[in-house]
Amino acid sequence: MQFLSVCGIMENGMRKVIERQMKIGEINIPAIEFDLRSRDEIPKILIGLQHIYCAHETRAEVFTILKDIVPKEISPNNGRPGMDLWKVLVLGNIRLSCNWDYDKLQEIANNHKTLRQMLGHGIFDEDYKYALQTLKDNVALFTPEVLGKINQIAVKAGHKLVGKKEGEDLKGRCDSFVGKTDVHYPTDINLLFDAIGKVIHLITLICFSVGIVGWRQSQHNTRKIKKLFRKAQNLKREKSSETGVDHQSPPSLY
C-alpha cells in the first residue's frame, strides 16, 4: 500500500502507465543507486528519469503526456496488455538520447543491470528478454515530438531543483571537444590564399549591401589570385625537387 501511495498510478485501459504491484526481488525506483563517477550518458539519463519518478507534480505531468501517445484506434478493453508506458518512457528516452537503433536498444535492455532495474525487473526476471519486434511496436510511440514535450517539463523541474528564481539568470558550464572537419595543412601560402579569398568575398557582400559598385568582378579576381597561388605552389615543388624533398601541398578550400 505504501508503494501505491507513492506512485500515484494511473491507467489507460489495457495499457498501464506502470505496474501497480512490485514483484519479489524488484528494487523500488527511488532506491536505485548509480555510479556518480561514470561519464557515460546512460546513468545521467536514468538519474533524470528517477527524479521525474520521485517528483509527484513532475511525474503527473509526464504521465499525462504518456497517456496521449496510445493510438486512438486501439481498444482499451480488448487484446493483450501493451508495454507499460513507464517502460516506453525509459526505453524511448534512452534510444533517442543515445541515438541508437532498435538492435542496440534490445541488447542494452536485455543486459544492462541498472536499466533493467529502472524498467522494474528484479533478480527473478533475469530470463525475461525483450523481443526486437516488441520494442519496435511499443517504443516507436515515443517520438522526438513527445520527447520535446517532456523535455520542457524536465527543464522546469531542473530549474526548481537548483533553486532558480523567477527572472533570475541561469548559469551553466559546458565542455568542448575536437571534431573532424575539412581543413588542410596550414602552410603559409595556403593561409595567405584563404585570407585573400575571404577578404574578396566579404568586401563583395558589403559593397552589394550598401550599393557600392566596382566589385562585380569578385569571381574573376579570385581566379587571378588562385593562378598566383598555383604558381607559388609550383615554385615550391621545383625547389623541393632540387633538394630531394617532396612537399606536396594539400588541396585548398577555395
N, C-alpha and C positions, 0 to 999 in steps of 0.2 A: 504493500500500500504506500510505503514511503517513496518507492520508485515512481509510482503513478502520479503522486502529488508533485514531484519534482519535474517530471516530463511535461505535464500539461498536454497529453497526447490528443491528437485529432485524427479522424479517419475520413477517407473519401471512398465510400462504398467498399468494393473488394480490394482496393489498393490502400494499404495503411501508410501513414506518414512514417511511423516507426513501430516496431514490435512492442506490444504492451508489456509482456511478461519476460523478465530476464531469465536466461537459462542457467543451469548449473555450470559453473566454470567460467561464466561470462564476466568480464570486468566492466563495471559501470563507467560510462564515458567520461564523467568528471574525474574519475580516479586514474585514467590512463596517464602514464608517465612517458616523457620524451627525452631524448638526448639533446639537451640545450646547447651542447658544443658542436653539434652536427651542422655542417654548412650546406647540406643537401636541401632541396626545396620541399621534399615530402614532409619532414617534421614541421616545417614552418606552416605549410598549408593545413596540416592536421591540427596544429595548435590553434589556428584561427577558427577552424570548424568546431573545435572543442569549446572555445569561448562563445561562439554563436549558440551552441547547445546549452551552455550554462547560464547565459543571459536571457532571462524569461521574455522580456519585451522584444529583443532582437530575434530570438528563436520563433516567436509567434509571427513576426512579420515575414521571416524567411519561409516558414511553413505555409503561410497564406499564398505566397508565390508558387511554392511547390505544388499545392493543390490544383493550381490552374494549368499545370503542364500536362495533365492527363487528357488525352484526346476525348472530345465530347461524344464521339460515336461509340465509345466503349461503354458497355452496360455495367452499372455499379453492382448489379445483383447476380450476374451470370458469369460463368467461366472461372478459371483459376485465379487466385490472388496474384497480383503482379508484384514486382520487386518493391520493397518498402521505399518510399520517397526519400527517406534519410539516406539510404544506400545510393540512390540515384544522385543525391546531392554530393555525397562524398566522392563517389567514383567519377561523376561528371566534372566536378571541380578539379580533381586530380588530373583527369585526361586533358582538359582544356588548358590548365595552368602549366602542365609539363609538356604540352604539345605532343601527346602520344597517339599512336594508332590503337585500334582495339586489341591487336595481338599483344602489344606491350602492356596494355591495361589488364588483360587477362592474366598474364604472367605475374604481374605485381599483386593483383587482387587475390591470387591463389597462394602466394608465397611470402608476402610481406607481413610480418608478425603484427606490427603496430597498426598498419592499415586494417588488418582483419579484426583487430580489437575495436577499432573505430566503427567497423561495419557491424559489430555486435556478435562476433564469433568467439567462442571460448575454447577451452582446451579439449572439449568433446566434439568440436566442429572441425577438427583437423582434416577430416576426409571430405568435407564439403568443398566442392570446386565450382567456380562459375564457368558456365559454357560460353563459348565465344558468341553464339547467336543470341543468348540471353542478354549479354552485355550490349550488343548492337541494338536489340529491340528496346531495351529499357533506358540505357544511358544516353541514347540518341535524343530522348526527350529533353535532356539538359543541354540546351543550345547556348551559343555565345550571348544571345539576347537575354536569356534567363540569367546567365552569369552576370551580365551587366546590371540587371535589376538588383540582384543580391549584393553585388559589389557596392552599390550605393548605400545599402543598409549597413554593410560591413564598415564602410568608411565612417559613417556617423557613429557607429559603435566604437570604432577606434578612437575617434576624437573624444568621445565620452570617457574612454578608458584612460587616456593620457591627461585628462582634465582640461581640455581646450575649452575656453570660454567663448561666448558669442562675440564675433568681431575680432577675436584675437588671431594674430598671425600664427600659422603653423610652420614650424621649422623642422626640416628633415636633413638627412645625410645620405649621400649616395656614393658609389664607387665607380671607377672607370676601368675599362679593360681594353685590350688590344684586339681589334677586329681585322679581318682580311679585307683588303681593298686594292684597287687598281692604281698603283703608283710605280714609278720607275726609279732606278737608282739615281740619286740626286747629284749628278755631275754638274760642273759649273755651267757648261753650255746648255744643258737641259733646263736648269733653273732659270737661266737668262732668257731662253726662248719662252718658257712658261710665263715668266713675268711680263715680257713684252706682249705676248699674245693676250694675256688677261687685261693689260692696260688698254690695248686697242679695243677689246670687246667692251670694257666698262665705259670708256670715253664715247664709243658709238652709242651706247644706250643713253648716256646722259645727254648727248647732243640731240638725239631724237626726241627726248622728253622735254627739252627746253626750246626746241626749234632752231638749233644752230646747224647751218649747212656746211658742207665741205668734208663730211666723214662718211659719205656713201660708198667710198672705196675701201671700206674696212677689210672686206674679204680679200681684195687684191693686195692690200698692204700686208695682211697675214701671210699670204702666199709668198710675197717677196722676202719676208722675214724667215719663212721656212726654207727658202732656197739658200739664204745665207747660213742658216743653221746646218743644212746638209753639207754645205761647202766646208764649214768648220769641222764637221764630223769626218769628212774625207781627208782633210789635212791631218787630223788627229790619227786616222788609220795609217796614213802614209808614214807619219813619224814613228808609229808603233812598229810598222813592218821593218823600218830601218834598224830598230833596237831589238827586234825579235820578240817583242811582247805584244800579245793580241788584246787590245782594249776595245771590244765591240760595245758600242753604246746601246742600251735598251731602247725600244720604241718609245716615242714621246706620246703624251696625251693629246697633243694638238696635231 
